[in-house]
Amino acid sequence: MANHISIRHKLNNFNKKIKVSADKSISIRAVLLASQAVGISKISNLLESEDVLNSLKTIRKLGINYTKHRNVYNIHGFGLNGFNIKKNTVLNAGNSGTLARLILGLLVKSKSQVKLIGDKSLSKRDFYRVIKPLRLFGVNIDSKNNNLPIKILGTDFLRPISYKENIGSAQVKTCIILSALNTPGITQIYSKSSRNHTELMLKSLGYPIKIEKKSGYEKIFIQGLRQFNCFEYKVPGDISSASFFIVLTLLSKNSEMIIENVNINRSRIGIIYILNKMGAKIILKNKKKYNGEEISDIHIKSIKNLRAINCPSRLNSSAIDEFLIIFLVAAKAKGISKFRDLGEMNKKESKRLDLAVKFLKLIGVKVERFKNNLNIHGNPDLLLSNSYEMKNFLKDHRIFFLCCITALTLGGNWKINDKDSINTSFPEFLKILKKLGAKLN
Ligand code: S3P
């Protein structure tokens, strides 16, 4: 079967209520923390995407069983470091940087060496960011050029560390938090603000973790070696998946949408601040608290007069996965939008900053790049009528989504490759588009 889709028609005039797939970051964390809990955790509405299925396969290889009954995964944990690791174990994290970096944090006490591998995209990504703190804990790590494959062998002589995390990476912060669970004493992290789902989950489980907020930073203290009980968790919708439908609605004519039950944790909704500053009127309704997280429905309407933004870089971490689609809005806004310090985008599933420039040029948008800063010259009348094809994007799911939303809002005759990349994070993506009336071949 062909692994591409063709889009030749824009999508306008819809008024729909939708639900997007469950949150990927929370799903992976729920699986990994359940593997360390005592007893059977029950996780409902878990995202069934490749990254999360690889997380489930990973814990099963480490001796943790799970079953699925209706919409609920039952994960049988044996407490901290309750893995049963066979000799020559090889774990495959597939495309998932989150799984790969987080699982290393749970292997700090492993008695046998474990080899961690990943797909072509993951094998190009930097692991020094986690290797460095893991070595400070006392863990043995072997890796060529700080890439996968990595061989990790735990130790019984773990020592707590005090670490400054300057990238603003939740994956690095969480790897250290998970390592701290198995380490005696108190581990301290001074971390540039980033998504905080792990901290909120541990807090809701009664785990001794303390967080002091500084401006743009957090100081986190984790007491090691405290067992925690199994738990129940219902995973909410993913704002990163919702963001493509938010922009679809904004840029389509005469359209409205409600996206139900989305996680709107402050550390994740940079896109909503940014788009509202550009003139969108995105409203969060029906807010509720859930295990420290905040969940709401998102109401969006089409908008004509979007204006450029001078985007403050303090929002970078809270919109890091959404910039690709934000750039599309900037391309349709009046004026020159400015974005700064986006080097981390090039450390994702593909070199997203490089590809964003290539993509904007492909659709005829003037873009200037100075190192990791972009100026995007917007044009509210931008419409496409030629043929377009995006190539060589390492099957990056978010680039695939970006091309689809561009085709449906700006027009043109599109061939979009690597359709199966949607399975990484948002398997329902094309089904929802079809429900809205999109013509996809
Ligand atoms: C994630 C953190 C972010 C994000 C990724 C998911 C997480 O990466 O880009 O898609 O679940 O912790 P970094 O922490 O490396 O910025």
Residues whose N, C-alpha, C, O or C-beta is under 5 A from the ligand:
A	BS01	S3P	S25 T98 G168 S169 A170 Q171 V172 I320 D321
